[in-house]
């Protein structure tokens, strides 16, 4: 992506890539994780691409929450001098959420909701592969 100046231009460029982003999500999750939902969003919470059809999952709301959660994790890491947040896991009885900054400049957020049957190492591998693919464009 060429250097862009405004948030509107950046958002439009990401929206133009939505099909590519969805294909990347599919490629690196369909055989490795039991995915309830996955979202790629802007850091300010706008959904760009999503997968999954779990009942009750609303990708736009998940995108907004994922960006907020990652922002809190970044601030907490900075507060204690640990530097940038690489990933955030939220474990529940019904599964795990994995959040990760992605994109060329960390300007996107990946959120994957996986079932408890998913091996977390596989989810982590999937997230890293998605991050690499999105960094390349």
N, C-alpha and C positions, 0 to 999 in steps of 0.2 A: 504494500500500500504506500503511495507517495505521502510525503509530509502534508498533513492537513491542519487547518488553522482553527476551525470552530468545532464545538461539540456537535453541532448539527451536521457538519461535513463528516465527522468521525462516525456518528451514528448511521448516516446514510451509507457510508462505505461498508460498515459492518452488516447492515441490513441487506446490502447487495450480495454479501457473501453468505447469507443465511442458509441457502441450499448446500453450499460446500461445508459449512459448519455442521449441519445436520448429518451429512454423509460421513464426516469424521467421527461424530458421536457414534453412529451406527457401526462403522468399521471397527472401532476399538472397544465396543461394549457387547455386541451381540453374541459373541461366543465365549466371553470371559467372565461376565458378571450377570447376576440375576437382578436386573435393573427395574426398579419401580418407576423411576423418572430421572431424566437428566436435562439440565438447562445450561445453555451458554448465554450469559447476560453481560451487559456493560457494567462498569464499576458503579454506575449510579442506578443500577437496578432494572434496566430495560431488557426484556427478553429478546434475544436474537434468534435462537434455535432451541428446539426441545425435542425430546423423545419420551416415550412411555405413555401408557394409558391406564395407569392405576386409578381406581375410583377415588374421586375427591381431590386429586392432585390438580392444582391450577398453576400452570407454568409461569404465568405473569407474576403471581404472588410469590412463588418459589424464587423467581429471579430477584425480586425486590428484597426478600429476606436474606438470600444468599449474599447479595452485595453488602447488606448491612452487617451481617455476621462476620464476613471477611474483613470489613473495615474495622470492626471492634478487635478482631484478632491482630490486625496490623498495628493498631494503636497500642494494644497490650504488649506486643513484642517490642515495639519501639520504647515503651515506658520502662521496660526492664533491660534495655540494651541488647536484646537478642536479634535485632535487625528485622529484615523483611519476613513476612509470613509465607512459608512455602506451601502449607496445606493446613486444613482444619478438619478434624473428625468430630462428629457428634454421634455418639452411640446411644441407641434406645433399645428397648425390648423388641421392637418390631423391625429393626434394621439400623443402618448406618448412613449418615450423610457425610459425603466427602466434598469439601470445598477447596478450590485451588485457583490462584490467579493464573491466567493464561493469556495468550496473544503475544504479539511482538514486543509490546512494552508493558505487559501485565495489565493491559487496559480492558480485559475481559475477565469474567468470573465463571468457572466451571462448578456446577453443583450436580453431584450424582447421589441419588437415593438408592441404596442397594438393600436387598433382603438379608436377613441373618444367615442365610445359607451361602452367601457370597464369601469367598476367601478374601480377606482384606488385602492381602498381597496382590491378588489379581486386580482388585479395584484400584489399588495404588498404581500398578503397572499401566492399566487402562488410562488413568488420569494423566500419567506422565507422557504416554504416547499421544494422547489428545493434545496436551500442551506443546509437544514437539511439532506436531502437524500444524497447529495453529500459528506457531512461531514462524514457520516457513511460508505461511501465506496461503 
